[in-house]
Amino acid sequence: MKIRKAEKKDIPRILALLGQVLQIHAEIRPDIFIPGTTKYTPCELAERFYEKMGMKTKERQMEYIL
């Protein structure tokens, strides 16, 4: 399996996946998580593709996109 960076064309599927995760959390903690809501709009998610967060240690450098 080849892993690649997310692209704008992936946004609908990523939002669907985030929705599934939210639903699981909402079933467990409805006092914190609201079913049927989204964490990001499509525009906000697209912007996140370009925000790198990382940590550098002696052994390795780890980066991820929120």
N, CA and C atoms as an extended XYZ file, in Angstrom:
198
Properties=species:S:1:pos:R:3:atomname:S:1:resname:S:1:resid:I:1 pbc="F F F"
N         0.850       -1.167        0.000 N   MET     1
C         0.000        0.000        0.000 CA  MET     1
C         0.899        1.235        0.000 C   MET     1
N         0.610        2.156       -0.879 N   LYS     2
C         1.363        3.400       -0.951 CA  LYS     2
C         0.636        4.460       -0.120 C   LYS     2
N         1.386        5.155        0.709 N   ILE     3
C         0.821        6.227        1.523 CA  ILE     3
C         1.239        7.549        0.913 C   ILE     3
N         0.291        8.447        0.754 N   ARG     4
C         0.581        9.755        0.172 CA  ARG     4
C        -0.044       10.833        1.028 C   ARG     4
N         0.363       12.056        0.774 N   LYS     5
C        -0.225       13.184        1.488 CA  LYS     5
C        -1.658       13.386        1.010 C   LYS     5
N        -2.490       13.846        1.908 N   ALA     6
C        -3.884       14.119        1.545 CA  ALA     6
C        -3.943       15.281        0.565 C   ALA     6
N        -4.914       15.230       -0.312 N   GLU     7
C        -5.125       16.273       -1.311 CA  GLU     7
C        -6.555       16.779       -1.194 C   GLU     7
N        -6.818       17.898       -1.855 N   LYS     8
C        -8.166       18.481       -1.792 CA  LYS     8
C        -9.240       17.494       -2.243 C   LYS     8
N        -8.914       16.640       -3.192 N   LYS     9
C        -9.904       15.670       -3.677 CA  LYS     9
C       -10.305       14.664       -2.596 C   LYS     9
N        -9.505       14.558       -1.545 N   ASP    10
C        -9.777       13.623       -0.453 CA  ASP    10
C       -10.705       14.193        0.612 C   ASP    10
N       -10.998       15.476        0.556 N   ILE    11
C       -11.760       16.144        1.613 CA  ILE    11
C       -13.102       15.469        1.915 C   ILE    11
N       -13.934       15.139        0.935 N   PRO    12
C       -15.218       14.504        1.279 CA  PRO    12
C       -15.048       13.208        2.076 C   PRO    12
N       -14.084       12.393        1.696 N   ARG    13
C       -13.872       11.122        2.404 CA  ARG    13
C       -13.307       11.351        3.804 C   ARG    13
N       -12.414       12.323        3.940 N   ILE    14
C       -11.848       12.636        5.258 CA  ILE    14
C       -12.943       13.146        6.184 C   ILE    14
N       -13.809       14.014        5.673 N   LEU    15
C       -14.915       14.525        6.488 CA  LEU    15
C       -15.857       13.396        6.907 C   LEU    15
N       -16.089       12.451        6.005 N   ALA    16
C       -16.938       11.303        6.347 CA  ALA    16
C       -16.288       10.468        7.451 C   ALA    16
N       -14.995       10.257        7.348 N   LEU    17
C       -14.276        9.493        8.368 CA  LEU    17
C       -14.287       10.221        9.711 C   LEU    17
N       -14.045       11.522        9.699 N   LEU    18
C       -14.111       12.309       10.935 CA  LEU    18
C       -15.513       12.259       11.541 C   LEU    18
N       -16.533       12.230       10.688 N   GLY    19
C       -17.911       12.120       11.167 CA  GLY    19
C       -18.162       10.799       11.873 C   GLY    19
N       -17.593        9.722       11.343 N   GLN    20
C       -17.736        8.414       11.982 CA  GLN    20
C       -17.056        8.389       13.352 C   GLN    20
N       -15.876        8.991       13.424 N   VAL    21
C       -15.155        9.056       14.703 CA  VAL    21
C       -15.955        9.880       15.706 C   VAL    21
N       -16.494       11.008       15.259 N   LEU    22
C       -17.304       11.855       16.140 CA  LEU    22
C       -18.525       11.091       16.655 C   LEU    22
N       -19.159       10.323       15.788 N   GLN    23
C       -20.347        9.571       16.188 CA  GLN    23
C       -20.027        8.577       17.300 C   GLN    23
N       -18.891        7.909       17.165 N   ILE    24
C       -18.474        6.960       18.208 CA  ILE    24
C       -18.261        7.690       19.527 C   ILE    24
N       -17.575        8.829       19.467 N   HIS    25
C       -17.338        9.602       20.683 CA  HIS    25
C       -18.653       10.125       21.273 C   HIS    25
N       -19.559       10.563       20.414 N   ALA    26
C       -20.833       11.112       20.884 CA  ALA    26
C       -21.684       10.048       21.574 C   ALA    26
N       -21.601        8.812       21.102 N   GLU    27
C       -22.348        7.730       21.750 CA  GLU    27
C       -21.821        7.462       23.157 C   GLU    27
N       -20.522        7.625       23.322 N   ILE    28
C       -19.904        7.369       24.627 CA  ILE    28
C       -20.016        8.580       25.550 C   ILE    28
N       -19.805        9.781       25.006 N   ARG    29
C       -19.810       11.003       25.817 CA  ARG    29
C       -20.683       12.085       25.169 C   ARG    29
N       -22.009       11.910       25.179 N   PRO    30
C       -22.890       12.905       24.566 CA  PRO    30
C       -22.849       14.257       25.274 C   PRO    30
N       -22.312       14.285       26.485 N   ASP    31
C       -22.188       15.551       27.202 CA  ASP    31
C       -21.058       16.415       26.637 C   ASP    31
N       -20.145       15.798       25.904 N   ILE    32
C       -19.010       16.533       25.335 CA  ILE    32
C       -19.120       16.654       23.819 C   ILE    32
N       -19.500       15.571       23.149 N   PHE    33
C       -19.530       15.528       21.690 CA  PHE    33
C       -20.965       15.594       21.187 C   PHE    33
N       -21.213       16.451       20.213 N   ILE    34
C       -22.554       16.658       19.671 CA  ILE    34
C       -22.685       15.898       18.350 C   ILE    34
N       -23.590       14.923       18.291 N   PRO    35
C       -23.767       14.160       17.051 CA  PRO    35
C       -24.187       15.060       15.892 C   PRO    35
N       -23.734       14.700       14.695 N   GLY    36
C       -24.138       15.424       13.499 CA  GLY    36
C       -23.397       16.725       13.255 C   GLY    36
N       -22.405       17.040       14.079 N   THR    37
C       -21.615       18.249       13.859 CA  THR    37
C       -20.304       17.864       13.180 C   THR    37
N       -19.559       18.857       12.746 N   THR    38
C       -18.253       18.605       12.154 CA  THR    38
C       -17.209       19.474       12.835 C   THR    38
N       -16.005       18.947       12.903 N   LYS    39
C       -14.905       19.686       13.517 CA  LYS    39
C       -14.391       20.756       12.562 C   LYS    39
N       -14.362       20.434       11.264 N   TYR    40
C       -13.832       21.352       10.260 CA  TYR    40
C       -14.816       21.519        9.108 C   TYR    40
N       -14.821       22.693        8.514 N   THR    41
C       -15.510       22.882        7.242 CA  THR    41
C       -14.554       22.386        6.156 C   THR    41
N       -15.040       22.171        4.936 N   PRO    42
C       -14.123       21.761        3.870 CA  PRO    42
C       -12.969       22.754        3.670 C   PRO    42
N       -13.237       24.041        3.781 N   CYS    43
C       -12.176       25.051        3.620 CA  CYS    43
C       -11.157       24.970        4.748 C   CYS    43
N       -11.627       24.799        5.973 N   GLU    44
C       -10.707       24.688        7.114 CA  GLU    44
C        -9.829       23.445        6.988 C   GLU    44
N       -10.423       22.365        6.526 N   LEU    45
C        -9.659       21.133        6.362 CA  LEU    45
C        -8.595       21.306        5.282 C   LEU    45
N        -8.938       21.956        4.185 N   ALA    46
C        -7.969       22.209        3.115 CA  ALA    46
C        -6.795       23.035        3.637 C   ALA    46
N        -7.070       24.018        4.479 N   GLU    47
C        -6.002       24.832        5.062 CA  GLU    47
C        -5.103       23.988        5.959 C   GLU    47
N        -5.676       23.035        6.656 N   ARG    48
C        -4.905       22.185        7.573 CA  ARG    48
C        -3.896       21.312        6.830 C   ARG    48
N        -4.149       21.016        5.570 N   PHE    49
C        -3.221       20.200        4.796 CA  PHE    49
C        -1.839       20.841        4.726 C   PHE    49
N        -1.790       22.162        4.865 N   TYR    50
C        -0.533       22.880        4.698 CA  TYR    50
C         0.096       23.301        6.017 C   TYR    50
N        -0.542       22.992        7.134 N   GLU    51
C         0.000       23.324        8.448 CA  GLU    51
C         0.743       22.115        8.991 C   GLU    51
N         2.035       22.221        9.057 N   LYS    52
C         2.821       21.109        9.593 CA  LYS    52
C         3.083       21.330       11.068 C   LYS    52
N         2.952       20.272       11.799 N   MET    53
C         3.310       20.273       13.209 CA  MET    53
C         4.377       19.199       13.333 C   MET    53
N         5.337       19.431       14.166 N   GLY    54
C         6.364       18.408       14.247 CA  GLY    54
C         7.134       18.436       15.540 C   GLY    54
N         7.975       17.454       15.663 N   MET    55
C         8.831       17.325       16.826 CA  MET    55
C        10.145       16.736       16.334 C   MET    55
N        11.241       17.340       16.735 N   LYS    56
C        12.534       16.833       16.314 CA  LYS    56
C        13.298       16.357       17.544 C   LYS    56
N        13.793       15.142       17.469 N   THR    57
C        14.606       14.591       18.544 CA  THR    57
C        15.930       14.150       17.935 C   THR    57
N        16.845       13.717       18.762 N   LYS    58
C        18.128       13.228       18.247 CA  LYS    58
C        17.931       12.030       17.326 C   LYS    58
N        16.987       11.186       17.682 N   GLU    59
C        16.801        9.947       16.935 CA  GLU    59
C        16.069       10.130       15.610 C   GLU    59
N        15.088       11.012       15.617 N   ARG    60
C        14.274       11.125       14.404 CA  ARG    60
C        13.476       12.416       14.404 C   ARG    60
N        12.941       12.718       13.264 N   GLN    61
C        12.050       13.865       13.134 CA  GLN    61
C        10.681       13.334       12.753 C   GLN    61
N         9.661       13.771       13.483 N   MET    62
C         8.304       13.319       13.196 CA  MET    62
C         7.462       14.528       12.820 C   MET    62
N         6.719       14.414       11.753 N   GLU    63
C         5.821       15.484       11.334 CA  GLU    63
C         4.466       14.887       11.013 C   GLU    63
N         3.468       15.689       11.206 N   TYR    64
C         2.129       15.279       10.826 CA  TYR    64
C         1.316       16.521       10.516 C   TYR    64
N         0.240       16.333        9.836 N   ILE    65
C        -0.670       17.423        9.510 CA  ILE    65
C        -1.937       17.206       10.304 C   ILE    65
N        -2.426       18.269       10.917 N   LEU    66
C        -3.641       18.171       11.730 CA  LEU    66
C        -4.836       17.855       10.877 C   LEU    66
